Every structure is written in C-alpha cells, then in structure tokens.
Amino acid sequence: QVAIPQNPVGKWKKLSHISAYDGQTFDSHKALLTQRPCAAKIVWEINADKTFRLNASASGCDEKYRNIQEKLYSKTNWKVHGNKITISSQKDFAVGQTYTITIRGNKMTWVGTEGQGTIIYQKL
C-alpha cells in the first residue's frame, strides 16, 4: 500500500540523523549535539513556496556557525512526488537528494533512497 502524499509544510526540529558506515549505524545529529547543544534549537522550515530553509536565529549557536549553516540551505528547494521528497539547491532539481517521506502525527521520517540514512523530524 502506498502512503498518501502528505504535506511537509511547517517548522520542524531534527531529532536524529541515523547513517550506516562500515556496517555500523550512528546518529550524526546526536554526535553534533554533544559538540554543539545549541543545534537542538535549529528550526527546519519547509515552506509553501517550495523553499527549504534552516533557521538558526534563535538557536543560541555562535554567529559564524549560524551563518555557515543557514547559507548551506539558502537556495534549497523541495518537491514531493508520491511518497518521495527531493531537496535540491538547483531550480531544475538536476542534482538533489531524494528520500521516502512518512508523516505520522507530529513526526516526519525521511529515509534516503541512495544511502543518505534516515532523518527524523518533530513538528514544532
């Protein structure tokens, strides 16, 4: 059964980003939080205008880190096709990352289609 495409528009916080490397799984987001606890307050904004932004303005992270992170996502767009979401910094999506998307309640899960791991977000 195919999941009905769900609307990811909203403000989200990242709970985890689980990847596998060399047969081991690890949570790179959890590792980041041990180094930069402020990253827990970063907001991921999936906007109705199809832009995907990282907002670190209220995170308490240092300015240099905030600027670098926000710049990484300053041109990112998203699109949903069926149960797949693709994010890309190119308008034509020639290069991008695609994930299978599932939204249940206030949790959104992205599972990478090319081994990018699994990202779990919680709606704010």
MONORGI-V664293 format. One record per pair of residues at least 24 apart in sequence whose C-alpha atoms are under 8 Angstrom apart, sorted by the first residue. I is the first residue (numbers start at 1). J is the second residue. D is the distance in Angstrom with one decimal. If there is no record, write none. Layout:
i & j & d
I & J & D
I & J & D
//
This chain:
i & j & d
2 & 83 & 7.4
3 & 82 & 7.9
3 & 83 & 6.3
3 & 102 & 7.5
4 & 82 & 7.3
4 & 83 & 7.0
5 & 80 & 7.6
5 & 81 & 7.6
5 & 82 & 5.4
5 & 83 & 5.4
6 & 83 & 7.8
6 & 102 & 7.5
6 & 103 & 6.6
8 & 46 & 6.5
8 & 103 & 7.6
8 & 108 & 7.8
9 & 45 & 7.6
9 & 46 & 4.8
9 & 47 & 5.3
9 & 48 & 5.9
10 & 45 & 6.0
10 & 46 & 5.3
10 & 47 & 6.4
10 & 123 & 7.1
10 & 124 & 7.9
11 & 43 & 6.3
11 & 44 & 5.7
11 & 45 & 4.6
11 & 46 & 6.4
11 & 123 & 6.0
11 & 124 & 5.7
12 & 43 & 5.7
12 & 44 & 5.0
12 & 45 & 6.3
12 & 46 & 7.9
12 & 121 & 5.9
12 & 122 & 5.4
12 & 123 & 4.5
12 & 124 & 5.4
13 & 40 & 7.3
13 & 41 & 7.2
13 & 42 & 6.5
13 & 43 & 5.2
13 & 44 & 6.0
13 & 121 & 5.4
13 & 122 & 5.3
13 & 123 & 6.5
13 & 124 & 6.8
14 & 40 & 7.3
14 & 42 & 7.9
14 & 43 & 7.8
14 & 44 & 7.5
14 & 119 & 7.4
14 & 120 & 6.0
14 & 121 & 4.4
14 & 122 & 6.4
15 & 40 & 8.0
15 & 119 & 7.6
15 & 120 & 5.5
15 & 121 & 5.4
15 & 122 & 6.7
16 & 118 & 7.8
16 & 119 & 5.7
16 & 120 & 5.3
16 & 121 & 7.3
17 & 117 & 6.7
17 & 118 & 5.5
17 & 119 & 4.3
17 & 120 & 6.5
18 & 117 & 5.4
18 & 118 & 5.1
18 & 119 & 6.4
19 & 115 & 7.8
19 & 116 & 6.7
19 & 117 & 4.3
19 & 118 & 6.5
20 & 117 & 6.7
36 & 61 & 7.5
46 & 78 & 7.9
50 & 77 & 5.5
50 & 78 & 5.3
50 & 79 & 6.7
51 & 75 & 7.6
51 & 76 & 6.0
51 & 77 & 4.3
51 & 78 & 6.1
52 & 76 & 5.3
52 & 77 & 5.2
52 & 78 & 6.2
52 & 87 & 7.7
//
